[in-house]
Amino acid sequence: MQEIRAYIKPFMLERVALRLMELPDFPGMSAMTVKGFGKERIMGAQEYDPFIEKVRLEIIAPDDQVDMIVQAILKEAHSGRPGDGKVVVSPVGRLFSIRDQQEVFIAL
């Protein structure tokens, strides 16, 4: 089981979400607005507010779906311009359902 976190431009959210929903057995995701900055802000024009708005996607997926999900995000969120975003993949040790109050095991 892996956690996929993607930071994308806000106007790319609908495009990325629609593509992910087309994937077989897509497990779902959370999306939230976040602010931050990276090289594109440091190298660009200085403004009073250094933060750039992005959308953070969080997806917990079985190992066998991770590459397919990451490739879909990379393709759909790509504009070729600075600030397109990042995708981070990390292992998930354990996952619990609040409703069931039990540990969730995602079968591969």
N, CA, C and O atoms as a printed pandas DataFrame, in Angstrom:
     atom_number atom_name residue_name chain_id  residue_number  x_coord  y_coord  z_coord
0              1         N          MET        A               1    0.850   -1.163    0.000
1              2        CA          MET        A               1    0.000    0.000    0.000
2              3         C          MET        A               1    0.900    1.231    0.000
3              4         O          MET        A               1    1.903    1.286    0.712
4              5         N          GLN        A               2    0.518    2.229   -0.822
5              6        CA          GLN        A               2    1.324    3.437   -0.964
6              7         C          GLN        A               2    0.426    4.670   -0.856
7              8         O          GLN        A               2   -0.755    4.630   -1.200
8              9         N          GLU        A               3    1.009    5.752   -0.377
9             10        CA          GLU        A               3    0.332    7.044   -0.415
10            11         C          GLU        A               3    0.931    7.838   -1.563
11            12         O          GLU        A               3    2.150    7.966   -1.673
12            13         N          ILE        A               4    0.070    8.368   -2.412
13            14        CA          ILE        A               4    0.496    9.222   -3.514
14            15         C          ILE        A               4    0.010   10.624   -3.178
15            16         O          ILE        A               4   -1.188   10.857   -3.010
16            17         N          ARG        A               5    0.958   11.559   -3.083
17            18        CA          ARG        A               5    0.623   12.967   -2.874
18            19         C          ARG        A               5    1.069   13.722   -4.114
19            20         O          ARG        A               5    2.224   13.621   -4.531
20            21         N          ALA        A               6    0.166   14.465   -4.692
21            22        CA          ALA        A               6    0.505   15.255   -5.873
22            23         C          ALA        A               6    0.150   16.704   -5.607
23            24         O          ALA        A               6   -0.901   17.007   -5.042
24            25         N          TYR        A               7    1.030   17.586   -6.016
25            26        CA          TYR        A               7    0.812   19.021   -5.913
26            27         C          TYR        A               7    0.700   19.539   -7.336
27            28         O          TYR        A               7    1.675   19.512   -8.088
28            29         N          ILE        A               8   -0.488   20.013   -7.710
29            30        CA          ILE        A               8   -0.744   20.403   -9.098
30            31         C          ILE        A               8   -1.318   21.818   -9.153
31            32         O          ILE        A               8   -1.764   22.366   -8.145
32            33         N          LYS        A               9   -1.294   22.394  -10.356
33            34        CA          LYS        A               9   -1.908   23.706  -10.558
34            35         C          LYS        A               9   -3.421   23.559  -10.412
35            36         O          LYS        A               9   -3.998   22.576  -10.877
36            37         N          PRO        A              10   -4.071   24.541   -9.764
37            38        CA          PRO        A              10   -5.510   24.426   -9.509
38            39         C          PRO        A              10   -6.356   24.182  -10.752
39            40         O          PRO        A              10   -7.319   23.417  -10.688
40            41         N          PHE        A              11   -6.031   24.802  -11.870
41            42        CA          PHE        A              11   -6.857   24.632  -13.068
42            43         C          PHE        A              11   -6.707   23.248  -13.690
43            44         O          PHE        A              11   -7.455   22.900  -14.604
44            45         N          MET        A              12   -5.750   22.452  -13.209
45            46        CA          MET        A              12   -5.560   21.086  -13.709
46            47         C          MET        A              12   -6.382   20.057  -12.926
47            48         O          MET        A              12   -6.445   18.894  -13.325
48            49         N          LEU        A              13   -7.005   20.462  -11.830
49            50        CA          LEU        A              13   -7.698   19.507  -10.957
50            51         C          LEU        A              13   -8.779   18.717  -11.690
51            52         O          LEU        A              13   -8.799   17.488  -11.619
52            53         N          GLU        A              14   -9.662   19.393  -12.381
53            54        CA          GLU        A              14  -10.759   18.681  -13.046
54            55         C          GLU        A              14  -10.222   17.693  -14.082
55            56         O          GLU        A              14  -10.692   16.558  -14.169
56            57         N          ARG        A              15   -9.259   18.121  -14.845
57            58        CA          ARG        A              15   -8.658   17.267  -15.882
58            59         C          ARG        A              15   -8.025   16.012  -15.267
59            60         O          ARG        A              15   -8.231   14.900  -15.753
60            61         N          VAL        A              16   -7.256   16.207  -14.199
61            62        CA          VAL        A              16   -6.592   15.081  -13.528
62            63         C          VAL        A              16   -7.635   14.160  -12.894
63            64         O          VAL        A              16   -7.549   12.940  -13.035
64            65         N          ALA        A              17   -8.618   14.733  -12.200
65            66        CA          ALA        A              17   -9.646   13.927  -11.529
66            67         C          ALA        A              17  -10.435   13.079  -12.529
67            68         O          ALA        A              17  -10.689   11.900  -12.284
68            69         N          LEU        A              18  -10.817   13.677  -13.643
69            70        CA          LEU        A              18  -11.568   12.920  -14.653
70            71         C          LEU        A              18  -10.753   11.755  -15.189
71            72         O          LEU        A              18  -11.288   10.666  -15.396
72            73         N          ARG        A              19   -9.469   11.974  -15.414
73            74        CA          ARG        A              19   -8.597   10.891  -15.908
74            75         C          ARG        A              19   -8.451    9.794  -14.864
75            76         O          ARG        A              19   -8.509    8.612  -15.204
76            77         N          LEU        A              20   -8.264   10.160  -13.602
77            78        CA          LEU        A              20   -8.112    9.160  -12.541
78            79         C          LEU        A              20   -9.385    8.335  -12.375
79            80         O          LEU        A              20   -9.311    7.130  -12.132
80            81         N          MET        A              21  -10.543    8.962  -12.501
81            82        CA          MET        A              21  -11.807    8.233  -12.354
82            83         C          MET        A              21  -12.024    7.227  -13.476
83            84         O          MET        A              21  -12.838    6.313  -13.338
84            85         N          GLU        A              22  -11.311    7.381  -14.578
85            86        CA          GLU        A              22  -11.393    6.412  -15.681
86            87         C          GLU        A              22  -10.575    5.147  -15.410
87            88         O          GLU        A              22  -10.798    4.120  -16.050
88            89         N          LEU        A              23   -9.640    5.214  -14.478
89            90        CA          LEU        A              23   -8.780    4.056  -14.197
90            91         C          LEU        A              23   -9.588    2.943  -13.535
91            92         O          LEU        A              23  -10.431    3.219  -12.681
92            93         N          PRO        A              24   -9.343    1.697  -13.917
93            94        CA          PRO        A              24  -10.071    0.584  -13.290
94            95         C          PRO        A              24   -9.734    0.477  -11.799
95            96         O          PRO        A              24   -8.568    0.533  -11.409
96            97         N          ASP        A              25  -10.763    0.324  -10.986
97            98        CA          ASP        A              25  -10.617    0.155   -9.526
98            99         C          ASP        A              25   -9.895    1.313   -8.850
99           100         O          ASP        A              25   -9.221    1.114   -7.840
100          101         N          PHE        A              26  -10.029    2.538   -9.402
101          102        CA          PHE        A              26   -9.393    3.688   -8.747
102          103         C          PHE        A              26   -9.964    3.824   -7.341
103          104         O          PHE        A              26  -11.183    3.851   -7.173
104          105         N          PRO        A              27   -9.082    3.911   -6.306
105          106        CA          PRO        A              27   -9.559    3.871   -4.924
106          107         C          PRO        A              27  -10.160    5.166   -4.396
107          108         O          PRO        A              27  -10.729    5.164   -3.304
108          109         N          GLY        A              28  -10.055    6.273   -5.131
109          110        CA          GLY        A              28  -10.570    7.555   -4.653
110          111         C          GLY        A              28   -9.440    8.450   -4.181
111          112         O          GLY        A              28   -8.287    8.027   -4.092
112          113         N          MET        A              29   -9.788    9.704   -3.877
113          114        CA          MET        A              29   -8.752   10.653   -3.473
114          115         C          MET        A              29   -9.359   11.793   -2.683
115          116         O          MET        A              29  -10.575   11.991   -2.674
116          117         N          SER        A              30   -8.505   12.528   -2.029
117          118        CA          SER        A              30   -8.874   13.782   -1.380
118          119         C          SER        A              30   -8.137   14.892   -2.110
119          120         O          SER        A              30   -7.030   14.689   -2.607
120          121         N          ALA        A              31   -8.753   16.065   -2.172
121          122        CA          ALA        A              31   -8.118   17.218   -2.795
122          123         C          ALA        A              31   -8.318   18.420   -1.880
123          124         O          ALA        A              31   -9.408   18.641   -1.352
124          125         N          MET        A              32   -7.254   19.189   -1.704
125          126        CA          MET        A              32   -7.352   20.387   -0.872
126          127         C          MET        A              32   -6.474   21.478   -1.448
127          128         O          MET        A              32   -5.471   21.203   -2.107
128          129         N          THR        A              33   -6.856   22.703   -1.196
129          130        CA          THR        A              33   -6.067   23.847   -1.640
130          131         C          THR        A              33   -4.964   24.095   -0.613
131          132         O          THR        A              33   -5.216   24.137    0.591
132          133         N          VAL        A              34   -3.751   24.256   -1.106
133          134        CA          VAL        A              34   -2.598   24.542   -0.249
134          135         C          VAL        A              34   -1.812   25.692   -0.863
135          136         O          VAL        A              34   -2.007   26.035   -2.029
136          137         N          LYS        A              35   -0.925   26.283   -0.076
137          138        CA          LYS        A              35   -0.037   27.336   -0.574
138          139         C          LYS        A              35    1.389   26.988   -0.221
139          140         O          LYS        A              35    1.656   26.429    0.843
140          141         N          GLY        A              36    2.305   27.317   -1.112
141          142        CA          GLY        A              36    3.716   27.063   -0.868
142          143         C          GLY        A              36    4.535   27.717   -1.953
143          144         O          GLY        A              36    4.006   28.427   -2.808
144          145         N          PHE        A              37    5.835   27.473   -1.911
145          146        CA          PHE        A              37    6.670   27.970   -2.995
146          147         C          PHE        A              37    7.878   27.073   -3.146
147          148         O          PHE        A              37    8.299   26.395   -2.208
148          149         N          GLY        A              38    8.419   27.085   -4.340
149          150        CA          GLY        A              38    9.603   26.314   -4.682
150          151         C          GLY        A              38   10.491   27.147   -5.575
151          152         O          GLY        A              38   10.490   28.375   -5.498
152          153         N          LYS        A              39   11.250   26.478   -6.423
153          154        CA          LYS        A              39   12.189   27.177   -7.291
154          155         C          LYS        A              39   11.532   28.212   -8.191
155          156         O          LYS        A              39   12.101   29.274   -8.444
156          157         N          GLU        A              40   10.321   27.898   -8.680
157          158        CA          GLU        A              40    9.694   28.830   -9.616
158          159         C          GLU        A              40    9.459   30.195   -8.983
159          160         O          GLU        A              40    9.536   31.207   -9.679
160          161         N          ARG        A              41    9.173   30.256   -7.681
161          162        CA          ARG        A              41    8.952   31.538   -6.995
162          163         C          ARG        A              41   10.293   32.188   -6.669
163          164         O          ARG        A              41   10.443   33.404   -6.790
164          165         N          ILE        A              42   11.257   31.387   -6.259
165          166        CA          ILE        A              42   12.563   31.924   -5.895
166          167         C          ILE        A              42   13.250   32.530   -7.116
167          168         O          ILE        A              42   13.901   33.570   -7.006
168          169         N          MET        A              43   13.113   31.893   -8.276
169          170        CA          MET        A              43   13.775   32.355   -9.490
170          171         C          MET        A              43   12.959   33.421  -10.218
171          172         O          MET        A              43   13.508   34.139  -11.054
172          173         N          GLY        A              44   11.657   33.546   -9.922
173          174        CA          GLY        A              44   10.792   34.484  -10.634
174          175         C          GLY        A              44   10.773   35.847   -9.980
175          176         O          GLY        A              44   11.566   36.153   -9.089
176          177         N          ALA        A              45    9.846   36.652  -10.451
177          178        CA          ALA        A              45    9.700   38.006   -9.918
178          179         C          ALA        A              45    9.283   37.945   -8.452
179          180         O          ALA        A              45    8.452   37.123   -8.066
180          181         N          GLN        A              46    9.859   38.808   -7.656
181          182        CA          GLN        A              46    9.532   38.859   -6.240
182          183         C          GLN        A              46    8.242   39.641   -6.041
183          184         O          GLN        A              46    8.090   40.734   -6.586
184          185         N          GLU        A              47    7.330   39.101   -5.279
185          186        CA          GLU        A              47    6.071   39.751   -4.956
186          187         C          GLU        A              47    5.937   39.800   -3.452
187          188         O          GLU        A              47    6.706   39.163   -2.733
188          189         N          TYR        A              48    4.972   40.547   -2.979
189          190        CA          TYR        A              48    4.773   40.666   -1.544
190          191         C          TYR        A              48    4.448   39.319   -0.918
191          192         O          TYR        A              48    5.024   38.962    0.110
192          193         N          ASP        A              49    3.530   38.563   -1.522
193          194        CA          ASP        A              49    3.152   37.236   -1.016
194          195         C          ASP        A              49    3.917   36.181   -1.815
195          196         O          ASP        A              49    3.624   35.980   -2.994
196          197         N          PRO        A              50    4.886   35.504   -1.204
197          198        CA          PRO        A              50    5.690   34.540   -1.957
198          199         C          PRO        A              50    4.970   33.216   -2.231
199          200         O          PRO        A              50    5.483   32.384   -2.980
200          201         N          PHE        A              51    3.810   33.014   -1.646
201          202        CA          PHE        A              51    3.141   31.722   -1.754
202          203         C          PHE        A              51    2.323   31.590   -3.036
203          204         O          PHE        A              51    1.670   32.534   -3.480
204          205         N          ILE        A              52    2.378   30.400   -3.611
205          206        CA          ILE        A              52    1.636   30.069   -4.815
206          207         C          ILE        A              52    0.580   29.037   -4.433
207          208         O          ILE        A              52    0.869   28.088   -3.703
208          209         N          GLU        A              53   -0.633   29.219   -4.921
209          210        CA          GLU        A              53   -1.706   28.271   -4.623
210          211         C          GLU        A              53   -1.569   27.036   -5.501
211          212         O          GLU        A              53   -1.357   27.135   -6.710
212          213         N          LYS        A              54   -1.693   25.881   -4.878
213          214        CA          LYS        A              54   -1.688   24.581   -5.563
214          215         C          LYS        A              54   -2.846   23.759   -5.011
215          216         O          LYS        A              54   -3.489   24.138   -4.032
216          217         N          VAL        A              55   -3.091   22.643   -5.652
217          218        CA          VAL        A              55   -4.041   21.661   -5.135
218          219         C          VAL        A              55   -3.233   20.429   -4.752
219          220         O          VAL        A              55   -2.423   19.934   -5.537
220          221         N          ARG        A              56   -3.459   19.947   -3.553
221          222        CA          ARG        A              56   -2.787   18.730   -3.078
222          223         C          ARG        A              56   -3.773   17.576   -3.174
223          224         O          ARG        A              56   -4.865   17.620   -2.607
224          225         N          LEU        A              57   -3.366   16.543   -3.902
225          226        CA          LEU        A              57   -4.159   15.318   -4.004
226          227         C          LEU        A              57   -3.546   14.277   -3.089
227          228         O          LEU        A              57   -2.324   14.149   -3.018
228          229         N          GLU        A              58   -4.380   13.539   -2.395
229          230        CA          GLU        A              58   -3.916   12.434   -1.556
230          231         C          GLU        A              58   -4.669   11.180   -1.970
231          232         O          GLU        A              58   -5.899   11.153   -2.002
232          233         N          ILE        A              59   -3.908   10.152   -2.282
233          234        CA          ILE        A              59   -4.484    8.893   -2.746
234          235         C          ILE        A              59   -3.771    7.758   -2.019
235          236         O          ILE        A              59   -2.541    7.723   -1.981
236          237         N          ILE        A              60   -4.530    6.832   -1.443
237          238        CA          ILE        A              60   -3.964    5.610   -0.862
238          239         C          ILE        A              60   -4.327    4.491   -1.826
239          240         O          ILE        A              60   -5.505    4.256   -2.096
240          241         N          ALA        A              61   -3.317    3.802   -2.343
241          242        CA          ALA        A              61   -3.578    2.798   -3.383
242          243         C          ALA        A              61   -2.747    1.542   -3.159
243          244         O          ALA        A              61   -1.670    1.595   -2.565
244          245         N          PRO        A              62   -3.257    0.413   -3.640
245          246        CA          PRO        A              62   -2.476   -0.824   -3.607
246          247         C          PRO        A              62   -1.228   -0.664   -4.478
247          248         O          PRO        A              62   -1.227    0.093   -5.449
248          249         N          ASP        A              63   -0.182   -1.378   -4.119
249          250        CA          ASP        A              63    1.097   -1.273   -4.831
250          251         C          ASP        A              63    0.953   -1.462   -6.335
251          252         O          ASP        A              63    1.627   -0.785   -7.113
252          253         N          ASP        A              64    0.085   -2.371   -6.748
253          254        CA          ASP        A              64   -0.028   -2.674   -8.185
254          255         C          ASP        A              64   -0.733   -1.576   -8.990
255          256         O          ASP        A              64   -0.747   -1.640  -10.219
256          257         N          GLN        A              65   -1.313   -0.582   -8.334
257          258        CA          GLN        A              65   -1.968    0.520   -9.031
258          259         C          GLN        A              65   -1.150    1.808   -9.046
259          260         O          GLN        A              65   -1.478    2.745   -9.773
260          261         N          VAL        A              66   -0.099    1.856   -8.255
261          262        CA          VAL        A              66    0.648    3.095   -8.061
262          263         C          VAL        A              66    1.210    3.645   -9.362
263          264         O          VAL        A              66    1.011    4.824   -9.656
264          265         N          ASP        A              67    1.900    2.839  -10.145
265          266        CA          ASP        A              67    2.511    3.336  -11.382
266          267         C          ASP        A              67    1.466    3.885  -12.346
267          268         O          ASP        A              67    1.687    4.921  -12.974
268          269         N          MET        A              68    0.337    3.206  -12.468
269          270        CA          MET        A              68   -0.733    3.636  -13.362
270          271         C          MET        A              68   -1.290    5.000  -12.915
271          272         O          MET        A              68   -1.543    5.875  -13.743
272          273         N          ILE        A              69   -1.476    5.164  -11.617
273          274        CA          ILE        A              69   -2.002    6.420  -11.073
274          275         C          ILE        A              69   -0.997    7.549  -11.260
275          276         O          ILE        A              69   -1.359    8.641  -11.698
276          277         N          VAL        A              70    0.265    7.288  -10.929
277          278        CA          VAL        A              70    1.306    8.312  -11.076
278          279         C          VAL        A              70    1.431    8.740  -12.534
279          280         O          VAL        A              70    1.517    9.935  -12.815
280          281         N          GLN        A              71    1.444    7.798  -13.457
281          282        CA          GLN        A              71    1.564    8.138  -14.877
282          283         C          GLN        A              71    0.384    8.986  -15.355
283          284         O          GLN        A              71    0.565    9.902  -16.157
284          285         N          ALA        A              72   -0.813    8.687  -14.870
285          286        CA          ALA        A              72   -1.989    9.474  -15.245
286          287         C          ALA        A              72   -1.863   10.907  -14.742
287          288         O          ALA        A              72   -2.180   11.849  -15.469
288          289         N          ILE        A              73   -1.403   11.078  -13.507
289          290        CA          ILE        A              73   -1.214   12.423  -12.950
290          291         C          ILE        A              73   -0.141   13.170  -13.732
291          292         O          ILE        A              73   -0.339   14.323  -14.114
292          293         N          LEU        A              74    0.997   12.518  -13.973
293          294        CA          LEU        A              74    2.088   13.167  -14.708
294          295         C          LEU        A              74    1.635   13.626  -16.091
295          296         O          LEU        A              74    1.992   14.718  -16.533
296          297         N          LYS        A              75    0.869   12.813  -16.757
297          298        CA          LYS        A              75    0.417   13.157  -18.109
298          299         C          LYS        A              75   -0.590   14.305  -18.089
299          300         O          LYS        A              75   -0.453   15.267  -18.845
300          301         N          GLU        A              76   -1.590   14.205  -17.234
301          302        CA          GLU        A              76   -2.682   15.179  -17.251
302          303         C          GLU        A              76   -2.325   16.519  -16.617
303          304         O          GLU        A              76   -2.905   17.538  -16.991
304          305         N          ALA        A              77   -1.393   16.552  -15.673
305          306        CA          ALA        A              77   -1.031   17.807  -14.992
306          307         C          ALA        A              77    0.123   18.531  -15.678
307          308         O          ALA        A              77    0.512   19.618  -15.250
308          309         N          HIS        A              78    0.668   17.944  -16.730
309          310        CA          HIS        A              78    1.843   18.508  -17.402
310          311         C          HIS        A              78    1.464   19.652  -18.339
311          312         O          HIS        A              78    0.599   19.500  -19.201
312          313         N          SER        A              79    2.120   20.800  -18.161
313          314        CA          SER        A              79    1.970   21.907  -19.108
314          315         C          SER        A              79    3.316   22.244  -19.741
315          316         O          SER        A              79    3.384   22.920  -20.768
316          317         N          GLY        A              80    4.389   21.759  -19.106
317          318        CA          GLY        A              80    5.721   22.059  -19.604
318          319         C          GLY        A              80    6.280   23.375  -19.085
319          320         O          GLY        A              80    7.362   23.799  -19.490
320          321         N          ARG        A              81    5.550   24.010  -18.202
321          322        CA          ARG        A              81    5.990   25.294  -17.645
322          323         C          ARG        A              81    6.443   25.099  -16.197
323          324         O          ARG        A              81    6.040   24.139  -15.541
324          325         N          PRO        A              82    7.285   26.016  -15.701
325          326        CA          PRO        A              82    7.687   25.932  -14.293
326          327         C          PRO        A              82    6.462   25.945  -13.379
327          328         O          PRO        A              82    5.476   26.630  -13.648
328          329         N          GLY        A              83    6.544   25.180  -12.305
329          330        CA          GLY        A              83    5.457   25.141  -11.336
330          331         C          GLY        A              83    4.386   24.119  -11.621
331          332         O          GLY        A              83    3.328   24.151  -10.992
332          333         N          ASP        A              84    4.630   23.195  -12.569
333          334        CA          ASP        A              84    3.642   22.155  -12.853
334          335         C          ASP        A              84    3.326   21.336  -11.605
335          336         O          ASP        A              84    2.198   20.868  -11.449
336          337         N          GLY        A              85    4.293   21.156  -10.723
337          338        CA          GLY        A              85    4.036   20.454   -9.474
338          339         C          GLY        A              85    4.948   19.265   -9.260
339          340         O          GLY        A              85    5.939   19.079   -9.967
340          341         N          LYS        A              86    4.595   18.471   -8.276
341          342        CA          LYS        A              86    5.381   17.303   -7.878
342          343         C          LYS        A              86    4.440   16.167   -7.519
343          344         O          LYS        A              86    3.276   16.382   -7.184
344          345         N          VAL        A              87    4.978   14.938   -7.599
345          346        CA          VAL        A              87    4.262   13.744   -7.136
346          347         C          VAL        A              87    5.197   13.020   -6.176
347          348         O          VAL        A              87    6.359   12.770   -6.496
348          349         N          VAL        A              88    4.682   12.688   -5.004
349          350        CA          VAL        A              88    5.450   11.999   -3.971
350          351         C          VAL        A              88    4.769   10.666   -3.686
351          352         O          VAL        A              88    3.551   10.617   -3.512
352          353         N          VAL        A              89    5.542    9.590   -3.638
353          354        CA          VAL        A              89    5.002    8.264   -3.322
354          355         C          VAL        A              89    5.710    7.759   -2.072
355          356         O          VAL        A              89    6.939    7.723   -2.017
356          357         N          SER        A              90    4.934    7.374   -1.078
357          358        CA          SER        A              90    5.480    6.900    0.194
358          359         C          SER        A              90    4.747    5.643    0.637
359          360         O          SER        A              90    3.553    5.496    0.374
360          361         N          PRO        A              91    5.456    4.730    1.312
361          362        CA          PRO        A              91    4.782    3.537    1.820
362          363         C          PRO        A              91    3.823    3.886    2.964
363          364         O          PRO        A              91    4.071    4.801    3.749
364          365         N          VAL        A              92    2.729    3.133    3.034
365          366        CA          VAL        A              92    1.766    3.286    4.119
366          367         C          VAL        A              92    1.931    2.083    5.025
367          368         O          VAL        A              92    1.771    0.943    4.590
368          369         N          GLY        A              93    2.251    2.336    6.287
369          370        CA          GLY        A              93    2.447    1.243    7.229
370          371         C          GLY        A              93    1.143    0.564    7.607
371          372         O          GLY        A              93    1.019   -0.657    7.511
372          373         N          ARG        A              94    0.171    1.360    8.037
373          374        CA          ARG        A              94   -1.108    0.815    8.472
374          375         C          ARG        A              94   -2.206    1.805    8.128
375          376         O          ARG        A              94   -1.962    3.008    8.029
376          377         N          LEU        A              95   -3.417    1.293    7.945
377          378        CA          LEU        A              95   -4.569    2.110    7.587
378          379         C          LEU        A              95   -5.757    1.638    8.409
379          380         O          LEU        A              95   -6.022    0.439    8.499
380          381         N          PHE        A              96   -6.472    2.583    9.008
381          382        CA          PHE        A              96   -7.610    2.237    9.849
382          383         C          PHE        A              96   -8.873    2.914    9.347
383          384         O          PHE        A              96   -8.830    4.049    8.871
384          385         N          SER        A              97  -10.001    2.217    9.455
385          386        CA          SER        A              97  -11.312    2.774    9.152
386          387         C          SER        A              97  -11.900    3.328   10.442
387          388         O          SER        A              97  -12.015    2.608   11.435
388          389         N          ILE        A              98  -12.267    4.587   10.430
389          390        CA          ILE        A              98  -12.883    5.185   11.620
390          391         C          ILE        A              98  -14.263    4.583   11.844
391          392         O          ILE        A              98  -14.642    4.296   12.979
392          393         N          ARG        A              99  -15.016    4.390   10.763
393          394        CA          ARG        A              99  -16.367    3.836   10.886
394          395         C          ARG        A              99  -16.348    2.444   11.508
395          396         O          ARG        A              99  -17.084    2.172   12.457
396          397         N          ASP        A             100  -15.503    1.565   10.971
397          398        CA          ASP        A             100  -15.432    0.183   11.456
398          399         C          ASP        A             100  -14.544    0.026   12.680
399          400         O          ASP        A             100  -14.623   -0.980   13.384
400          401         N          GLN        A             101  -13.704    1.013   12.932
401          402        CA          GLN        A             101  -12.732    0.976   14.022
402          403         C          GLN        A             101  -11.834   -0.250   13.938
403          404         O          GLN        A             101  -11.466   -0.857   14.943
404          405         N          GLN        A             102  -11.495   -0.591   12.688
405          406        CA          GLN        A             102  -10.625   -1.738   12.448
406          407         C          GLN        A             102   -9.567   -1.361   11.429
407          408         O          GLN        A             102   -9.715   -0.411   10.661
408          409         N          GLU        A             103   -8.501   -2.134   11.449
409          410        CA          GLU        A             103   -7.458   -1.942   10.472
410          411         C          GLU        A             103   -7.955   -2.425    9.116
411          412         O          GLU        A             103   -8.621   -3.456    9.019
412          413         N          VAL        A             104   -7.626   -1.673    8.072
413          414        CA          VAL        A             104   -8.050   -1.997    6.715
414          415         C          VAL        A             104   -6.886   -2.620    5.980
415          416         O          VAL        A             104   -5.774   -2.093    6.003
416          417         N          PHE        A             105   -7.139   -3.735    5.331
417          418        CA          PHE        A             105   -6.124   -4.395    4.526
418          419         C          PHE        A             105   -6.584   -4.313    3.078
419          420         O          PHE        A             105   -7.681   -4.760    2.742
420          421         N          ILE        A             106   -5.751   -3.747    2.230
421          422        CA          ILE        A             106   -6.094   -3.655    0.814
422          423         C          ILE        A             106   -5.470   -4.845    0.115
423          424         O          ILE        A             106   -4.248   -4.974    0.044
424          425         N          ALA        A             107   -6.322   -5.706   -0.396
425          426        CA          ALA        A             107   -5.839   -6.917   -1.066
426          427         C          ALA        A             107   -5.235   -6.563   -2.421
427          428         O          ALA        A             107   -5.746   -5.701   -3.135
428          429         N          LEU        A             108   -4.159   -7.231   -2.758
429          430        CA          LEU        A             108   -3.514   -6.998   -4.061
430          431         C          LEU        A             108   -3.970   -8.039   -5.053
431          432         O          LEU        A             108   -3.543   -8.020   -6.208
